[in-house]
């Protein structure tokens, strides 16, 4: 059997990203790994429901923003109360694209990664 485990985003400012993911999506750290020499830190975020995690990778010596190309990839979350979550993201100012005809929208994290928000069916 094969099943999903985690997905990775490299981040420039780990604390800013942790704060964003907690406020925007309610994700909390479920485990961490720090290199013995301090050169990197991995923080795995969970939703408290599924086993799937989002791995945030912070590299100590990285100072340049990551080149995300044309952002033709994304992570998606479905939400129970679409309107309430949309209002929350609107107040946060993190909505970067909306597609009302499909009933979805995207938010952008501090590093520019896009996250799709889909209503639960």
Helices and strands as residue ranges (DSSP letters): E 6-11, H 14-25, E 28-34, E 40-46, E 53-59, E 75-79, H 82-92, E 95-99, E 104-108, E 114-119
